[in-house]
Amino acid sequence: MKSNFEIGRHIVEYEQEGQERAEYGSDLLAILSKDLRLRFGKGFGRRNILDMRRFYLVYQKWQAVPAKLS
């Protein structure tokens, strides 16, 4: 799970410059998917890359919410 979060973080913070969406759209995910599959093999299809990005965006917001004290 941590690797998925870190890949998602890299996509949002570096590839998309902190924006929720890249200006050049979904081409980014297809390019990253191809590069990662060539470098690391299976598990880096476009859909998985999209899910990693979503995981980071959701979990990042969830972490920012302070826990309720009992």
N, C-alpha and C positions, 0 to 999 in steps of 0.2 A: 504494500500500500504506500509506503513512504516513497518508493521510486516513482510510482504513478503521480503522487503529489509533486515531487520535485520536477518531473518532466512537464507537468501542467504549469508549474510555477515558471519554469524556463520559457515556455511558450508565451505566457501572458506577460511576464516582466521584461523579457529580452526581445523576443520575436515581435510582440505586439506593443512594445514600449509602454506597458502598464494599462493599456486600453483593453476593454472587454472583447473588442473585435479588431482585427488587423485591417488596415485600409485596403490591402490587396486581397481581402476576402478568403474564401476557402482554398485558394491555390496554395496558401501557406501550409495548410494541414496535409495536402496531397504531397507537397515537396518534402516536408518533414517526414512523412510516413515512408516515402521512397528511400530517403537518405538513411533513416533508422533501420529499415528492413535490410538494406544492403550492408550496413555496418554490424547489426546485431542479430539479424534473422527474424524469425516469426514473432508475432505478438505486437507488431507496430503498424498494423493496418490503419487506414485513415479513420475508421470508426473508433478504434482503440485510442488513437491520438486525440480525437474529439472528446472521448470520455475522460481522458486524463486531464484535459484542459477544463472541462466542466467540473470534474472532481476538485481541482484546485480552486476554481471560482466559488463553488459552494462551501467547501471546507474552510477557506480563508475567511469568508463572511461569518461562518458559524463560530470560528475561533475568536472573532472580534466581539461576540456577544458575551458579556460577563455572566458567569454562573450565578444563579439565585442563591443567596445565603439562607439557610434554614433558621 
